[in-house]
Amino acid sequence: MGRLLYLGILFSAVLHLVLSSPIANGPAANPKGNARVRRQTEDVRDCSDPGNPVYPDTIVRTESQLTALRAEMMAKDLDAYIIPSEDAHQSEYIAEADQRRAFISGFSGSAGLAIVTADYAAVWVDGRYFLQAQMEMDCNWMSMESGEEGVPTSREWLVSQDTNGMKGANLTDNAQIGFDPRLISVSSYNSYSEAFLEDGRGLVMNSTKVNLVDKVWSDDKPSYPEEPLLILEEKYTGRSWQKKIYDTRSEYDTIRELMAEKLADALVVTKLDEIAWIFNLRGKDIPYNPMFISYAIIGTEDITLYMHDMAGRATAEIKDHLQSEGCSGDNCVQIKIYDDFLGDLKALGSSKTVWHSDTSSYAIYERVNEERRVMEASPILLMKARKNPTERQGLKNACWKDSVSLCNLFGWVQEKIDNLPSEDGDIDYLSELSIEAQAIKVRERWGHEFTGLSFRSISGFAAHGAIIHYKSAENTDVPVTRKGTYMLDSGSQYKDGTTDITRTMHYGTPTALEKESYTRVLMGHIDLVNTHFRTGVYGRDIDAIAREPLWNNGLDYRHGTGHGIGHFLNVHEGPINIGNYPGDQPMQTGVFLSDEPGYYEDGYFGIRLENDMIVVPAVTDHSFSTYEYMTFEMLSLVPFDPNLIDFELLSPKQIDWYNAYNKRIRNEVGPSLDERGRKWMESKTEEVSYTFTLNGAGFDAASLIFVTACALFSRLL
């Protein structure tokens, strides 16, 4: 009996050692202490002395723009003017001609809202842009850091009578709030109106027929591009536009079938990526996103495409693709000029039941009679987000091509690092901008399949990596050396798919905080791709999985964990994301997403690890109720940096995934790499053995099992 008891105790102890994760016994919690204090540097503005502000070279001066805008506001009897980031199609990424907020404020981030009054000018930015706003806006502007304690929303600020400009606009009763109805969504309009009504002081939203920023900008305002359109063949799309709109022989729901469920006579399509997807057309009107400026109305008896530069773009080839020549039936596409859209909609909205999205502009909303309005999310959102088999394979191909390109790129960087002329580097030898340029060159090997980047690459060394959406420029470019982390976030537009991938490297000796932060980001990245979930689960429900390893030691990041990605469309695509996003839908198979946790130490370094993945059915032994269980399949295959990984923090399951991932890179990407890329890849993908620590002594798993077995047998004998 004693022998059996001893055996049980010994077995339990060994089992505990084998199954326990070493995460709890990792390095000291916070090598810099508990405080996380933003470091002020010469790269950000100093507005502490209003009469003598200190500006870095990156600041944009806006005195003349603001003076001219306020004069226009006064002429229109407006007390405030709202300037959103978006264009008339509520796009995140917009044409240069629509970058009104950037023109008036100097802030160039992809998201942000500006409001100007007679006394104040403010821009609301999210956590991705806190530092960037301080680098770009002069002291005429207040940077309102959304979500931070004590920072009012734009609605709260407008109604507040606080005399502190950071707290309130201090507008008089019955103040008139001007806006361009084409640029503000109906949901935003309603939220402002409801706030003003609740406030009870008579503040009113007042639309202007002419955009006041355009009047100020008129002399230098750029025009829209007039590049020809590209017809995307069915070998890339998997479905013709006819199958998407009306051909019921398809296995998928058609747009007209979904319209019939809502008793809608017409569907208004305003989003540029939805229009491009429906008609299998691509353009070059929006930087990095293959869109063309247009509207569409799909009726039960007709289809109309309102196209910017119709005269130049409605070529014989485009007309043939859309069956437009002599179009008079319900299954062909009539092409009209862009400026006809709002007038046609007003006529249609007075007699037909019209379905438009709740994210459409107020200009669309006010042209449709309320009793004939269906205002719900566009049915195209999910049709486009759930990729068909052809699109899925195309996205896998695109990720493979980008993985090959990036391995070759980092091989080139490593060779440069190995031959640095000095430890301080040389900006003409290796810098943020030179790597950014090389990131394009390595992708050009794919010929016409590569149509360009999917966004401006984020190439940041050391402190620049902490600026989440940093853009290097001639006046900010620095050498890349062994003395800090280097982060590259880049993506491609291939005809068969869109990509977005980020890697962070350190070519010297990382600090303890850099190494711990990187490791915890990697742990969250691995945990997320391995998670299982069921139907009805939202991305916000699994967001914490990627953050938990960071939270475990007091770290976090100010951006979403993952976003949807289009198929040769927008790099940011809804309605399924991982994080807290408005209008989200539950997770579904066939959706293409990023996995990108990070950590950013302001003024020192930034870390982000991003791969692309697709939602697939999960293999489970059980299936509770009628739920479908899902997981992720990782598509990007680029090594992580073992120089930045503290493997003692990783659990056995995480190390198993890490080794399996590296094996995939060697097998699937390795054969197509150039010599430099293969050498770099092999150095970063060596197999890692899990090591246990017991009373300060290290044992690998095999040694521990052998010692335990010997102890058991010697005791039993």
C-alpha positions in Angstrom: 0.0 0.0 0.0 2.9 2.4 0.9 4.5 1.6 -2.4 1.3 2.4 -4.3 0.9 5.7 -2.3 4.4 6.7 -3.2 3.8 5.9 -6.8 0.6 8.0 -6.8 2.3 11.0 -5.2 5.3 10.8 -7.6 3.1 10.5 -10.7 1.0 13.5 -9.6 4.1 15.6 -9.1 5.4 14.7 -12.6 2.0 15.3 -14.2 1.9 18.7 -12.6 5.3 19.6 -14.0 4.4 18.4 -17.5 1.0 20.1 -17.7 1.9 23.4 -15.9 2.7 26.4 -18.0 5.8 28.2 -17.0 4.1 31.6 -17.5 3.5 32.1 -13.8 7.2 31.7 -13.1 8.3 34.1 -15.8 10.6 37.1 -15.3 9.9 40.0 -12.9 6.6 41.6 -13.7 7.6 45.1 -14.8 11.3 46.0 -15.2 10.4 49.6 -15.5 8.0 49.8 -12.6 4.2 50.0 -12.7 3.9 53.5 -14.2 3.3 53.9 -17.9 4.1 57.6 -18.5 4.1 59.0 -22.0 7.5 60.3 -22.9 7.5 63.7 -24.5 10.2 64.1 -27.2 11.2 66.7 -29.7 8.9 64.9 -32.2 5.7 66.3 -30.8 4.4 69.8 -30.4 4.8 71.8 -27.2 1.8 74.1 -26.6 2.5 75.0 -23.0 3.4 78.6 -23.9 0.6 79.8 -26.3 2.6 82.7 -27.4 5.6 80.7 -28.2 4.7 77.1 -29.3 7.5 74.7 -30.2 6.9 72.6 -33.3 8.7 69.7 -34.9 9.2 69.6 -38.7 6.2 67.4 -39.1 3.7 70.1 -38.0 1.3 71.5 -40.6 0.5 75.2 -40.1 -3.3 75.9 -40.4 -3.8 79.6 -39.5 -4.8 80.7 -43.0 -7.2 77.8 -43.6 -8.9 78.3 -40.2 -9.3 82.1 -40.8 -10.9 81.5 -44.2 -13.2 78.8 -42.9 -14.4 81.0 -40.0 -15.1 83.8 -42.5 -17.3 81.4 -44.5 -19.1 80.2 -41.3 -19.8 83.8 -40.3 -21.3 84.5 -43.7 -23.6 81.5 -43.3 -24.5 82.4 -39.7 -23.0 79.1 -38.4 -21.6 78.8 -34.9 -19.8 75.5 -35.5 -18.9 73.4 -38.6 -18.4 69.6 -38.6 -15.7 68.2 -40.9 -15.6 64.3 -41.0 -12.9 62.1 -42.4 -15.2 60.3 -44.8 -16.2 61.0 -48.4 -19.8 60.9 -49.8 -19.6 57.1 -49.7 -18.6 56.9 -46.0 -15.2 55.5 -47.0 -12.3 55.0 -44.6 -9.7 55.5 -47.2 -10.5 58.4 -49.6 -9.3 60.1 -52.7 -7.0 63.1 -52.3 -9.8 65.4 -53.5 -11.9 64.3 -50.4 -9.2 64.8 -47.7 -10.9 67.8 -46.3 -10.2 67.1 -42.6 -6.5 66.7 -43.4 -6.4 69.9 -45.4 -8.1 72.0 -42.7 -6.4 70.5 -39.6 -3.1 69.1 -40.8 -3.9 65.7 -39.3 -3.5 63.0 -41.9 -4.7 59.8 -40.1 -7.3 57.7 -41.8 -9.9 58.3 -39.0 -10.8 61.4 -37.1 -13.5 64.1 -36.8 -12.8 67.9 -36.8 -15.1 70.6 -35.4 -14.4 74.3 -35.8 -16.2 77.1 -33.8 -15.4 80.8 -33.6 -13.2 80.2 -30.6 -12.0 76.6 -30.8 -10.8 73.9 -33.3 -10.7 70.3 -32.2 -10.0 66.9 -33.7 -11.2 63.6 -32.2 -8.7 60.8 -32.7 -8.6 57.2 -31.5 -5.8 55.4 -29.8 -3.9 54.6 -33.1 -3.3 58.3 -33.6 -2.7 59.9 -30.2 1.0 60.5 -30.9 0.5 61.2 -34.6 -1.9 64.0 -33.9 0.6 65.7 -31.6 3.2 65.4 -34.4 1.1 66.9 -37.2 -1.4 69.5 -35.7 -0.3 72.9 -34.7 -1.5 74.6 -31.5 -4.6 76.0 -33.1 -6.0 72.6 -32.7 -7.0 70.6 -29.6 -6.3 66.8 -29.8 -9.3 65.0 -28.3 -8.1 61.5 -27.4 -11.3 59.5 -27.7 -11.9 56.9 -24.9 -9.5 58.5 -22.5 -10.8 59.5 -19.1 -12.4 63.0 -19.0 -12.4 63.4 -22.8 -15.9 64.3 -24.0 -17.4 62.9 -27.2 -18.0 65.4 -30.0 -21.7 65.5 -29.1 -20.9 66.1 -25.4 -18.5 68.8 -26.3 -20.9 70.7 -28.6 -23.6 70.8 -25.9 -21.3 71.6 -23.0 -21.1 75.2 -21.8 -17.8 74.5 -19.9 -15.5 77.5 -20.4 -12.5 75.1 -20.6 -12.2 74.5 -24.4 -11.0 70.9 -23.8 -14.3 70.2 -22.0 -16.9 72.1 -24.0 -17.6 74.4 -27.0 -19.5 76.9 -24.9 -22.0 77.7 -27.7 -24.8 80.1 -27.2 -28.5 78.9 -27.1 -30.0 78.2 -30.6 -26.5 77.7 -32.1 -26.4 76.6 -35.7 -24.2 73.5 -36.3 -23.2 73.4 -40.0 -22.4 70.2 -41.9 -22.3 68.8 -45.5 -25.2 66.3 -45.8 -23.2 64.2 -48.3 -20.5 63.5 -45.8 -22.3 62.7 -42.5 -24.1 59.4 -42.1 -27.8 59.4 -41.1 -26.8 57.6 -37.9 -24.3 60.4 -37.0 -26.9 63.0 -37.9 -29.5 61.4 -35.7 -27.0 61.1 -32.7 -26.2 64.8 -32.9 -29.9 65.7 -33.2 -30.9 63.5 -30.3 -28.1 65.0 -28.1 -29.2 68.6 -29.0 -32.9 67.8 -28.3 -32.0 66.3 -24.9 -29.8 69.3 -24.1 -32.9 71.6 -24.6 -31.1 74.8 -25.6 -32.2 74.8 -29.2 -28.9 73.7 -30.9 -29.7 72.8 -34.5 -28.0 70.8 -37.3 -27.9 73.0 -40.4 -26.9 71.5 -43.7 -25.0 73.5 -46.3 -25.5 73.1 -50.1 -21.8 73.8 -50.7 -19.0 72.3 -48.6 -17.3 75.2 -46.8 -13.9 73.5 -46.7 -14.1 73.1 -50.5 -14.7 76.9 -50.8 -11.6 77.6 -48.8 -9.6 74.9 -50.7 -10.9 75.8 -54.2 -7.7 77.1 -55.8 -5.5 74.1 -54.9 -8.1 71.3 -54.5 -7.0 68.2 -56.5 -9.4 66.5 -58.9 -10.5 62.8 -59.0 -8.3 60.4 -61.0 -9.6 59.4 -64.4 -7.8 56.0 -64.8 -9.6 53.3 -66.8 -11.4 50.5 -65.0 -10.3 46.9 -64.8 -12.7 44.0 -65.4 -12.0 41.2 -62.9 -12.5 37.9 -64.6 -14.6 35.1 -63.1 -11.5 33.0 -62.6 -10.7 35.5 -59.8 -14.2 36.3 -58.5 -15.9 32.9 -58.7 -19.3 34.6 -59.6 -20.4 36.8 -62.4 -22.3 40.1 -61.6 -25.4 38.5 -63.0 -25.2 35.6 -60.5 -24.8 38.1 -57.7 -27.8 40.3 -58.7 -30.5 38.0 -60.2 -29.4 34.6 -61.5 -31.2 32.2 -59.1 -29.4 29.2 -60.5 -26.5 30.1 -58.2 -26.2 28.3 -54.9 -26.0 31.7 -53.1 -28.8 34.2 -52.4 -29.1 36.9 -55.0 -29.4 40.6 -54.2 -32.9 40.7 -55.7 -34.0 37.7 -53.5 -32.8 39.5 -50.4 -34.6 42.7 -51.6 -37.8 40.7 -52.0 -37.6 39.6 -48.3 -37.7 43.3 -47.4 -40.4 44.2 -49.9 -38.0 46.7 -51.4 -38.4 48.0 -55.0 -34.9 49.3 -55.1 -31.6 48.9 -53.2 -29.3 52.0 -53.0 -25.6 50.9 -53.0 -23.2 53.7 -51.8 -20.1 51.9 -50.6 -17.4 51.8 -53.2 -16.1 48.4 -52.3 -19.7 47.0 -52.5 -20.1 48.4 -56.0 -16.7 47.1 -57.2 -17.6 43.7 -55.8 -21.1 43.5 -57.3 -20.0 44.4 -60.8 -16.6 42.7 -60.8 -14.9 46.0 -61.6 -11.9 47.7 -60.1 -10.4 51.2 -60.3 -7.7 53.5 -59.0 -9.6 56.4 -57.6 -8.7 55.6 -54.0 -5.1 55.3 -53.0 -4.2 51.6 -52.2 -7.8 50.5 -52.6 -9.0 49.4 -56.1 -12.3 51.4 -56.1 -13.9 53.9 -58.5 -16.2 56.8 -57.5 -19.7 55.6 -58.2 -23.2 54.9 -56.9 -25.6 52.1 -57.9 -29.3 51.5 -57.7 -30.5 47.9 -58.2 -34.2 47.8 -58.9 -36.5 44.9 -59.4 -36.9 46.0 -63.1 -33.6 47.9 -63.8 -30.0 48.3 -62.7 -28.2 51.7 -62.9 -24.5 52.5 -62.3 -23.7 56.2 -61.7 -20.1 56.5 -62.7 -17.6 59.4 -62.3 -15.9 60.2 -65.6 -18.6 58.1 -67.5 -17.5 59.5 -70.8 -13.9 58.3 -70.4 -14.6 55.0 -68.5 -17.7 53.6 -70.2 -15.6 52.0 -72.9 -17.0 49.4 -75.4 -15.3 46.7 -73.2 -17.0 48.0 -70.0 -20.4 48.3 -71.8 -20.0 44.8 -73.1 -19.2 43.5 -69.6 -22.2 45.2 -68.2 -24.5 44.4 -71.2 -25.1 48.2 -71.3 -25.4 48.8 -75.1 -29.0 49.4 -75.8 -30.0 48.4 -72.3 -33.7 48.5 -71.7 -34.5 45.4 -69.6 -34.2 44.4 -66.0 -31.0 42.3 -66.4 -28.6 44.8 -68.0 -26.8 47.8 -66.5 -27.6 51.3 -67.5 -24.6 53.6 -67.1 -25.3 57.2 -66.1 -23.2 60.2 -65.0 -22.3 60.4 -61.3 -24.1 63.7 -60.7 -27.5 62.3 -61.8 -27.7 60.1 -58.7 -29.2 62.3 -56.1 -31.8 63.7 -58.5 -32.8 60.2 -59.7 -33.0 59.0 -56.1 -35.4 61.8 -55.1 -37.7 60.9 -57.9 -37.5 57.2 -57.0 -37.9 57.7 -53.3 -41.2 59.5 -53.8 -42.9 56.5 -55.4 -41.0 53.3 -54.6 -39.9 51.5 -51.5 -36.2 52.1 -51.2 -33.7 50.2 -49.1 -30.6 52.1 -48.1 -28.0 51.4 -45.4 -28.1 53.2 -42.0 -24.5 54.2 -42.7 -25.6 56.1 -45.9 -25.3 59.8 -46.0 -27.9 62.2 -44.7 -28.3 63.5 -48.3 -29.6 60.1 -49.3 -31.8 59.7 -46.2 -33.6 63.0 -46.8 -34.4 62.1 -50.5 -36.5 59.0 -49.6 -40.0 59.4 -48.2 -40.1 58.0 -44.6 -43.1 55.7 -45.4 -41.2 54.2 -48.3 -37.9 53.7 -46.6 -36.2 50.5 -45.5 -33.1 51.6 -43.5 -31.1 48.6 -42.5 -27.5 47.3 -43.1 -26.7 46.6 -46.7 -27.2 43.0 -47.7 -23.9 43.2 -49.7 -21.9 43.4 -46.4 -22.2 39.7 -45.6 -22.4 38.5 -49.2 -19.0 40.1 -49.8 -17.4 39.2 -46.4 -18.1 35.4 -46.7 -15.7 34.5 -49.5 -16.7 31.9 -52.0 -14.4 28.9 -52.8 -12.6 30.8 -55.6 -12.1 33.9 -53.5 -10.8 31.7 -50.6 -8.2 30.0 -52.8 -7.2 33.3 -54.3 -6.7 34.8 -50.8 -4.5 31.8 -49.9 -2.5 32.3 -53.0 -2.1 36.0 -52.2 -0.9 35.3 -48.7 1.6 32.8 -50.0 3.0 35.3 -52.5 3.3 37.9 -49.9 5.0 35.5 -47.5 7.6 34.7 -50.1 8.1 38.4 -50.8 8.5 39.3 -47.2 11.0 36.5 -46.4 13.1 37.7 -49.3 12.8 41.3 -48.0 13.9 40.4 -44.5 16.8 38.4 -46.0 17.9 41.5 -47.8 17.6 43.6 -44.6 19.6 41.0 -42.6 22.4 41.1 -45.2 22.4 44.9 -44.9 22.5 44.7 -41.1 25.4 42.2 -41.2 27.4 44.7 -43.1 26.5 48.0 -41.4 29.2 50.6 -41.9 28.9 51.7 -38.3 26.8 50.8 -35.2 25.0 54.1 -35.6 24.0 53.2 -39.1 23.8 55.2 -42.3 20.6 56.7 -43.6 21.8 56.3 -47.1 22.6 52.6 -46.5 19.6 51.3 -44.6 16.7 53.3 -43.3 12.9 53.2 -42.8 12.3 54.6 -46.3 14.8 52.4 -48.1 13.2 49.3 -46.5 9.7 50.6 -47.4 10.9 51.0 -51.0 12.4 47.5 -51.1 9.0 46.1 -49.8 7.5 47.2 -53.1 10.4 45.9 -55.2 10.2 42.3 -53.8 6.5 42.1 -54.7 7.0 43.2 -58.3 8.3 39.7 -59.1 4.7 38.7 -59.4 4.2 40.8 -62.5 0.7 42.0 -63.5 -0.9 39.9 -60.6 0.6 42.5 -58.2 -1.3 45.8 -58.7 0.2 47.8 -55.7 0.2 48.0 -52.0 -3.0 47.7 -49.9 -2.0 50.7 -47.7 1.0 52.9 -47.2 3.6 50.7 -45.5 4.3 51.5 -41.8 8.1 51.3 -41.5 9.2 52.3 -38.0 12.5 52.0 -36.2 12.7 52.3 -32.3 10.5 55.1 -31.0 8.7 55.5 -34.4 7.3 52.0 -34.0 5.3 53.3 -31.0 3.3 55.5 -33.4 0.7 52.9 -34.4 0.1 54.3 -37.9 3.5 56.0 -38.4 4.4 57.2 -41.9 8.1 57.8 -42.5 9.0 60.8 -44.6 12.2 62.6 -45.6 12.1 64.7 -42.5 11.5 61.8 -40.1 13.4 59.0 -41.8 16.1 57.4 -39.6 18.8 54.7 -40.0 17.8 51.1 -39.1 20.5 49.6 -36.8 21.0 47.0 -34.2 20.0 49.4 -31.4 16.3 49.1 -31.4 13.2 47.3 -32.7 12.2 47.6 -36.3 8.5 47.2 -37.3 7.2 46.8 -40.8 3.4 46.6 -41.4 2.7 46.2 -45.1 0.2 44.6 -47.5 -0.5 43.9 -51.1 -3.2 44.1 -53.7 -3.1 41.1 -55.9 -5.8 40.3 -58.5 -6.6 37.2 -56.4 -6.6 38.8 -53.0 -5.6 41.5 -50.5 -3.0 41.0 -47.7 -1.9 42.7 -44.5 1.0 41.5 -42.5 3.3 42.9 -39.7 6.6 41.8 -38.3 8.8 43.3 -35.6 12.5 42.5 -35.5 15.5 43.3 -33.3 18.9 43.0 -34.9 20.9 43.5 -31.7 20.3 42.8 -28.0 16.7 43.7 -26.9 15.9 45.1 -23.5 14.0 42.9 -21.0 10.8 44.9 -21.6 11.1 44.7 -25.4 11.6 40.9 -25.1 8.8 40.4 -22.6 6.4 42.6 -24.6 7.1 40.8 -27.8 6.7 37.4 -26.2 3.3 38.3 -24.6 2.1 39.7 -28.0 3.1 36.5 -29.6 1.4 34.4 -27.0 -1.9 36.3 -27.6 -1.4 36.0 -31.3 -1.0 32.2 -31.0 -3.9 31.8 -28.5 -6.3 33.7 -30.8 -5.6 31.6 -33.9 -6.1 28.4 -31.9 -9.3 29.4 -30.2 -12.6 27.6 -31.0 -16.0 29.3 -31.0 -19.6 28.7 -32.0 -22.2 30.4 -34.1 -23.6 33.6 -32.4 -20.1 34.6 -31.1 -18.9 38.0 -32.0 -15.4 39.2 -32.5 -15.6 41.3 -29.4 -16.3 38.1 -27.5 -12.9 36.6 -28.4 -10.9 39.9 -28.4 -9.8 39.3 -24.8 -8.1 36.0 -25.7 -5.3 37.9 -27.5 -5.0 40.5 -24.8 -4.9 38.2 -21.8 -1.2 37.4 -21.9 -0.6 41.2 -21.9 -3.1 42.0 -19.3 -1.5 39.3 -17.1 1.4 41.7 -16.6 -0.3 45.1 -16.9 0.1 45.7 -20.7 -2.4 46.4 -23.4 -2.9 48.1 -26.8 -5.2 50.8 -28.2 -6.5 49.2 -31.3 -8.6 46.3 -32.4 -7.2 42.8 -32.5 -8.4 41.9 -36.0 -10.2 43.4 -39.0 -11.9 41.9 -42.0 -10.0 42.0 -45.3 -11.5 42.2 -48.7 -10.9 40.1 -51.8 -8.8 42.6 -54.0 -10.8 45.3 -52.2 -10.4 47.3 -49.0 -7.8 46.1 -46.5 -10.3 47.0 -43.8 -13.6 45.3 -44.4 -16.7 44.8 -42.2 -19.0 43.7 -40.8 -17.0 41.0 -38.9 -14.0 42.1 -36.9 -12.2 41.2 -33.7 -12.7 44.0 -31.2 -15.3 46.6 -30.4 -16.5 47.8 -33.7 -19.9 49.4 -34.5 -22.4 47.3 -36.6 -20.5 44.1 -36.1 -22.0 40.7 -37.1 -21.2 37.3 -35.5 -18.3 35.2 -36.7 -19.0 33.1 -39.8 -17.0 30.7 -41.9 -15.3 32.0 -45.0 -14.5 35.4 -43.5 -10.9 36.6 -43.9 -9.4 38.4 -40.9 -6.2 39.8 -39.4 -4.7 38.6 -36.1 -2.7 41.6 -34.8 -2.1 42.2 -31.1 0.6 44.6 -30.2 2.3 46.7 -27.5 3.6 50.3 -27.8 5.9 52.0 -25.3 5.6 55.7 -26.3 9.0 57.2 -27.1 10.8 53.9 -27.0 9.5 51.1 -29.2 6.5 49.5 -30.8 5.6 45.8 -31.3 2.9 44.4 -33.5 2.6 40.9 -34.9 0.0 40.4 -37.7 -1.0 37.5 -39.8 -4.0 36.9 -42.1 -6.3 34.0 -41.4 -9.7 32.6 -42.5 -12.6 31.3 -40.4 -13.1 27.6 -41.0 -15.2 24.8 -39.5 -13.6 23.3 -36.4 -13.1 19.6 -35.9 -14.7 18.6 -32.6 -15.7 15.3 -31.0 -19.0 16.8 -30.0 -21.6 19.2 -31.4 -23.8 20.7 -28.7 -27.3 21.7 -29.9 -27.4 23.1 -33.4 -24.4 25.3 -33.1 -21.7 25.3 -35.8 -18.2 25.3 -34.2 -15.4 27.3 -35.9 -11.7 28.1 -35.6 -9.1 29.9 -37.7 -6.7 28.7 -40.4 -3.5 30.8 -40.6 -2.5 31.8 -44.1 0.5 34.2 -43.7 3.8 32.3 -43.3 6.6 34.6 -42.3 8.9 33.8 -39.3 8.7 35.5 -36.0 11.9 36.8 -34.4 13.3 34.3 -31.9 15.8 36.9 -30.7 12.8 38.7 -29.1 11.1 35.6 -27.6 11.4 34.5 -24.0 10.6 30.9 -24.6 10.3 30.2 -20.9 7.0 32.3 -20.9 5.4 30.1 -23.6 3.3 27.1 -22.7 3.9 23.6 -24.2 0.9 24.1 -26.5 2.2 27.5 -27.7 5.6 26.0 -28.4 4.0 23.1 -30.3 2.1 25.6 -32.5 5.3 27.7 -33.0 7.3 24.7 -34.2 4.5 23.5 -36.4 4.1 27.0 -37.9 7.9 27.2 -38.6 7.7 23.8 -40.3 5.0 25.0 -42.6 7.2 28.0 -43.5 10.1 25.8 -44.4 7.9 23.4 -46.4 5.5 25.7 -48.1 7.5 28.9 -48.5 11.1 27.8 -48.3 11.4 26.2 -51.8 10.4 29.5 -53.5 12.8 31.8 -51.7 16.0 33.4 -53.0 19.3 32.5 -51.4 19.3 35.4 -48.9 15.6 34.8 -48.0 16.2 31.1 -47.5 19.2 31.7 -45.3 17.3 34.2 -43.2 14.2 32.0 -43.0 16.1 29.0 -41.8 17.9 31.0 -39.1 14.5 32.1 -37.7 12.7 28.8 -37.9 14.8 26.4 -35.9 12.9 23.9 -33.8 12.5 24.9 -30.1 12.5 22.2 -27.3 10.4 22.9 -24.3 12.6 23.1 -21.1 11.2 22.7 -17.6 12.8 24.5 -14.6 12.9 22.8 -11.3 14.8 24.4 -8.3 16.9 26.4 -10.7 17.9 23.4 -12.8 16.7 23.0 -16.4 15.4 19.7 -17.7 14.0 18.9 -21.1 10.9 16.7 -21.3 12.8 13.6 -22.3 15.3 13.9 -19.5 12.5 14.5 -17.0 10.5 11.4 -18.1 13.7 9.3 -18.0 14.6 10.4 -14.5 11.1 9.8 -13.3 10.9 6.4 -14.8 14.2 5.4 -13.2 12.9 6.6 -9.8 9.7 4.6 -10.2 11.4 1.4 -11.2 14.1 1.6 -8.6 11.5 2.1 -5.9 9.3 -0.7 -7.2 12.3 -3.1 -7.3 
